[in-house]
Amino acid sequence: MFPRASLKFALLAALAGSVVAFIRHRGERRVRSLAVLQGLEWFLSAGGASLLTGAIRRTLEDADLEVTERLTRVEQTVVDHAPEL
């Protein structure tokens, strides 16, 4: 489903980004959050976003989804109750 080489590269980039951030921010209180964030940034930069959107697109195209169209009709009736003269 995924191109294996591209997926491996993106996952290794995420791991490397997390390790670099963990080493850089090891004395801070938010080290885990920063490591996860940088890992995600590196994953996306390495093409992870296009891999995920491509996989979602292929899944939707392959699925036998019944597409239905729903039309909603709203009617409004205005009645004038003006006093007759």
Secondary structure, 3 states (H helix, E strand, C coil): CCCHHHHHHHHHHHHHHHHHHHHHCCCCCCHHHHHHHHHHHHHHHCCHHHHHHHHHHHHHHHCCCCCCCCCCCCCCCCCCCCCCC
